Amino acid sequence: MSLPTVVVLASGKGERFKASGGQVYKLHALLAGKPVLAHTLDAVKASGLPWHLEDRGHPGMGDSIAAAVRATPGAPGWLILPGDLPLVMPQTLLALAAALAQHEAVAPVHRGERGHPVGFAATCGPELMRLSGAEGAASVLKARTAVRLPVDDVGVVTDVDTLDALAAAEAVYQARLAGA
């Protein structure tokens, strides 16, 4: 099986986090003593999947995705993972990669809520490379029949957009450590 590249998006400005009172860039905010982005990257590395960090300060998520896809020519597909999902589990990334081998697009679903990363096969590459603006890859996902993959991983829907969200992520992290 050819493995998709995990694209970790780290180009955003984190404006909602700052507006909520955050004093640092959200990806540098500490979760259990380590930056949010470091947790996300640790999960990606633990999955063993190839990956690319897109952190060049693009104006919108669509621009970031387009740049990352262009930077990974020959990839058999991509898992688009915002850097502010520090609790996503490596086995979830692997499950999405396996599903993507059979489908053109795949999205994780945790308890009825669609999350990230969203996976796209190489056939979606030209569309992804044309993206721009804040919307991300929603238009590409809508144009495809995306498979919704149920996962038992709250990390796919636990993004750190505000200080309250960071506190909630900390609680989930601590519960995982305690085996809850």
Secondary structure, 3 states (H helix, E strand, C coil): CCCCEEEEECCCCCHHHHHCCCCCCHHHCEECCEEHHHHHHHHHHHHCCCEEEECCCCCCHHHHHHHHHHHCCCCCEEEEEECCCCCCCHHHHHHHHHHHCCCCEEEEEECCEECCCEEEEHHHHHHHHCCCCCCCCHHHHHHCCCEEEECCCHHHHCCCCCHHHHHHHHHHHHHHHHCC
